[in-house]
Amino acid sequence: MADDRYRPSGDRDRDRRRDDDNSRQSNNETQDLPQPYNASSLQVKRRAVSPSEQPRKQKRPGARARISESEREAIRQRQIQRDRESAQAAAAMNENRPRQNHDVVRQHYNNVPERGREWRTTDSNIKGLRKFNNWIKSCIIQRYSPDEDHAPGSREAGRSSGRELLILDVGCGKGGDLNKWQQAPQPVQLYVGLDPADVSIEQARGRYRSMASRGGRGGYGRHGSSRLFDGRFHVKDCYGETIEDLDIIQQVGFDPSPMNRRGFDVVSMMFSMHYAFESETNARNMLRNVAGALKKGGRFLGCIPNSDIISEKVRAFNAKAAAKREAAAAAGAPADAEKANGTPPPAEPEDGELEEGEEEPTAEWGNSIYRVRFPGKTPDDGIFRPAFGWKYSFFLEEAVEEVPEYVVPWEAFRALAEDFNLELQFHKPFNEIWEMEKDDRELGPLSERMGVRERGGGPLLLSDDEFEAASFYLGFCFYKV
């Protein structure tokens, strides 16, 4: 740049005046700013709008202008992650719910006191029911536990074939059926008892030791062996877990296929299988354990609540509730006429509407010793679809305190069993088993010795309420084919 000393004086004066003006303008603008300087407090200067000019509506920027593709993908991935976490939480809740119900049942049976055989047969308020149920279980064991080639009466005549049975008792509880197996028509070599209740398993071990101290003698039979079978007892949830990991199961043999030549001769499940129908997963796992433990030709015996009885009671309850609603609706017609004449009708709940504080009624029935109650709505036609998860609470005096149980729809159970190569051989309600076996040459006298009825073929020694409670159940037998 050229030196100002060699420029004309007029030019130098003009430049000085211009610099002074710029300096004054800059100072004025600086004084107008907030002190200390805060850019967020500045207001955007707007162009003055003439009276004839309408204000223009500003356009909202589009989504693509505000969010980039990468940001949108990040948002989408975060939503996917939230959905995945919600699904995992729901799955964990569903997984824990069966576990919680399982723990309730296990804790209940752990807390049931062991009162002894004398109390059960003399002082119990349901002693007639206890004896009747035990006789029914004896009938099922006597009829269906032996091999097909076992000759009836051979044990009493001392003509044993030499083949002894291997028994798996799932849900063995406190070992209440040990004596029944000791009295089985075909001798037992090995008995394995499994139950999720640890206290019950300890009591079963104690009962087995007591039998061993008597040399295997005892019970109501007349042909008990003097040698007690080998007994093993393990704490195991046979519905939520596989039993294949137990050493004794592996030693005997475990194979769900129909070609399994090793395995147990009999799997017994008395008054416990209904807990498996909490879910289809548990029911299938239960049947896989049964089929895997049985050899080809093995028998699956058990007792469960009779779904036909449950369906009948549910249909009757729902029909009665529907009739009550229809009657309430019909009673509303005269009220409308009174209103038309100027007479106000009394305040009543609308059709299907509950009074304040009134709960929706649910299916419930029973008598002085037992009670069944559903917690929610039941199917109007009494057909339980889907076949799993239909929970009800069951109460039995001195035995069961409002424990959650599950409906076992019979035809669904039978169809599911066929998937595991289990073919139905026998299926009857308890009251029909009584009529069928009460006059049998062996089982008739056994009912007298067990105190089910009076001597000489007399009448039943249980009350009507006890017989109704017993008729809630049925017995079954499947063969593995």
Secondary structure, 3 states (H helix, E strand, C coil): CCCHHHCCHHHHHHHHHHHHHHHHHHHHHHHHCCCCCCHHHCCCCCCCCCCCCCCCCCCCCCHHHHCCHHHHHHHHHHHHHHHHHHHHHHHHHHHHHHHHHHHHHHHHHHHCCCCCHHHHHHCCCCHHHHHHHHHHHHHHHHHHCCCCCCCCCCCCCCCCCCCCEEEEEECCCCCCCHHHHHCCCCCEEEEEEEECCHHHHHHHHHHHHHHHHCCCCCCCCCCCCCCCCEEEEEECCCCCCCCCCCHHHHHHCCCCCCCCCCCEEEEEEECCHHHHHHCHHHHHHHHHHHHHHEEEEEEEEEEEECHHHHHHHHHHHHHHHHHHHHHHHHHHHHHHHHHHCCCCCCCCCCCCCCCCCCCCCCCEEECCCEEEECCCCCCCCCCCCCCCCCEEEEEECCCEEEEEEECCCHHHHHHHHHCCCEEEEEEEEHHHHHHHHCCCCCHHHHHHHCCCECCCCCCECCCHHHHHHHCCEEEEEEEEC
